[in-house]
């Protein structure tokens, strides 16, 4: 039986976007003003929202789960390959 697909957004759903922005230097914030989402590694600086990781893990057992990113397309999680054919972490 094929699992239904469930898509997750990062900012505001899985992670707290302002928590990552707050960790950027003033210089970086000025350099990337209006496009902070383009700062290399910015998503790795964001703190997960309370309960988000547990919810993601639980729902991923039921659904074929994907994380959406406006910069990188659709990325399949849990060691699968993404739409570009490269291996996810």
C-alpha positions as a Markdown table, in Angstrom:
| # | Residue | x | y | z |
|---|---|---|---|---|
| 1 | Unk | 0.0 | 0.0 | 0.0 |
| 2 | Unk | 1.3 | 3.4 | -1.0 |
| 3 | Unk | 1.5 | 6.0 | 1.8 |
| 4 | Unk | -0.1 | 9.4 | 1.3 |
| 5 | Unk | 2.2 | 12.3 | 0.9 |
| 6 | Unk | 2.6 | 15.0 | 3.6 |
| 7 | Unk | 4.6 | 18.2 | 3.1 |
| 8 | Unk | 6.1 | 20.3 | 5.8 |
| 9 | Unk | 7.3 | 23.8 | 5.7 |
| 10 | Unk | 10.4 | 24.8 | 7.6 |
| 11 | Unk | 9.8 | 28.3 | 9.0 |
| 12 | Unk | 6.9 | 28.7 | 11.3 |
| 13 | Unk | 6.0 | 25.0 | 11.2 |
| 14 | Unk | 9.2 | 23.0 | 12.1 |
| 15 | Unk | 11.5 | 25.8 | 13.1 |
| 16 | Unk | 11.4 | 29.3 | 14.6 |
| 17 | Unk | 12.7 | 31.5 | 11.8 |
| 18 | Unk | 13.5 | 34.6 | 14.0 |
| 19 | Unk | 15.7 | 32.4 | 16.3 |
| 20 | Unk | 18.1 | 31.9 | 13.3 |
| 21 | Unk | 18.0 | 35.5 | 12.2 |
| 22 | Unk | 18.9 | 36.5 | 15.8 |
| 23 | Unk | 22.1 | 34.5 | 15.6 |
| 24 | Unk | 23.4 | 36.3 | 12.5 |
| 25 | Unk | 25.9 | 39.1 | 12.9 |
| 26 | Unk | 24.8 | 42.7 | 12.1 |
| 27 | Unk | 27.2 | 42.6 | 9.2 |
| 28 | Unk | 25.6 | 39.5 | 7.7 |
| 29 | Unk | 22.1 | 40.9 | 8.3 |
| 30 | Unk | 23.0 | 44.0 | 6.5 |
| 31 | Unk | 24.7 | 42.1 | 3.6 |
| 32 | Unk | 21.6 | 39.9 | 3.1 |
| 33 | Unk | 19.0 | 42.5 | 4.0 |
| 34 | Unk | 15.7 | 41.5 | 2.4 |
| 35 | Unk | 16.9 | 38.0 | 1.6 |
| 36 | Unk | 18.0 | 36.5 | 4.9 |
| 37 | Unk | 16.7 | 33.1 | 3.8 |
| 38 | Unk | 19.7 | 33.1 | 1.4 |
| 39 | Unk | 22.4 | 33.3 | 4.2 |
| 40 | Unk | 24.4 | 30.0 | 3.9 |
| 41 | Unk | 23.4 | 27.7 | 6.8 |
| 42 | Unk | 20.7 | 30.0 | 8.2 |
| 43 | Unk | 18.2 | 27.1 | 8.6 |
| 44 | Unk | 20.8 | 25.2 | 10.8 |
| 45 | Unk | 20.7 | 28.2 | 13.2 |
| 46 | Unk | 17.0 | 28.0 | 13.8 |
| 47 | Unk | 15.6 | 26.4 | 16.9 |
| 48 | Unk | 12.9 | 23.8 | 16.4 |
| 49 | Unk | 9.4 | 24.8 | 17.5 |
| 50 | Unk | 8.1 | 23.1 | 20.6 |
| 51 | Unk | 6.7 | 19.7 | 19.7 |
| 52 | Unk | 7.6 | 20.0 | 16.0 |
| 53 | Unk | 10.2 | 17.3 | 15.8 |
| 54 | Unk | 8.1 | 14.8 | 17.8 |
| 55 | Unk | 5.1 | 15.6 | 15.5 |
| 56 | Unk | 7.3 | 15.2 | 12.4 |
| 57 | Unk | 8.7 | 11.9 | 13.6 |
| 58 | Unk | 5.2 | 10.5 | 14.4 |
| 59 | Unk | 3.6 | 11.7 | 11.2 |
| 60 | Unk | 6.6 | 10.4 | 9.1 |
| 61 | Unk | 5.7 | 6.9 | 10.2 |
| 62 | Unk | 2.3 | 7.3 | 8.7 |
| 63 | Unk | 2.9 | 9.5 | 5.7 |
| 64 | Unk | 5.6 | 9.7 | 3.0 |
| 65 | Unk | 7.0 | 13.0 | 4.4 |
| 66 | Unk | 8.7 | 15.8 | 2.6 |
| 67 | Unk | 10.2 | 19.1 | 3.7 |
| 68 | Unk | 9.5 | 22.0 | 1.3 |
| 69 | Unk | 12.1 | 24.6 | 0.6 |
| 70 | Unk | 11.7 | 27.6 | -1.7 |
| 71 | Unk | 15.4 | 27.5 | -2.3 |
| 72 | Unk | 16.0 | 23.8 | -2.8 |
| 73 | Unk | 12.8 | 22.3 | -4.1 |
| 74 | Unk | 11.2 | 19.3 | -2.5 |
| 75 | Unk | 13.5 | 17.3 | -0.2 |
| 76 | Unk | 12.5 | 13.9 | 0.9 |
| 77 | Unk | 13.6 | 13.0 | 4.4 |
| 78 | Unk | 14.8 | 9.9 | 6.2 |
| 79 | Unk | 17.7 | 9.1 | 4.0 |
| 80 | Unk | 15.8 | 9.0 | 0.7 |
| 81 | Unk | 17.0 | 10.9 | -2.4 |
| 82 | Unk | 15.8 | 14.4 | -3.3 |
| 83 | Unk | 14.5 | 15.5 | -6.7 |
| 84 | Unk | 18.0 | 16.3 | -7.8 |
| 85 | Unk | 19.2 | 12.7 | -7.2 |
| 86 | Unk | 21.6 | 13.6 | -4.3 |
| 87 | Unk | 21.4 | 11.8 | -1.0 |
| 88 | Unk | 19.9 | 13.6 | 2.0 |
| 89 | Unk | 21.6 | 13.8 | 5.3 |
